[in-house]
């Protein structure tokens, strides 16, 4: 149980740090506007799906969690 507690504290701190960075505006210019993100507008209809941003964040989180396992 001791290891689980440490892991939860570390994950919480990482999430809080990411939240502070996003709150201060870091990444505002490029996050969600990467090449490959789908954006379609026509008339009063707009569809936006940040697929490349999701893939990049997934890769980053996978790498971080993989490093914490070792």
Phi, psi and omega in degrees: 000331182297319179294322178297319178298317178297317180298316180296322178294316180295315179297319178297319179293322178295315179297319178296320179295319177296319178298319178295318179297317179290325180293325180281349176106001177293128180090002182295328183282329186243335183291117182093359180231036180280155175298132183106344174289135186272124176222121182230128178227137174205118181063235180261016179251134178221134178232131181223127177224110183277070185295317181290322176297318177297317179296319179295315178294322177296317178298316180297314179294323177297317179297316180297314180293325176296320179292325180288336178289329183281000000 
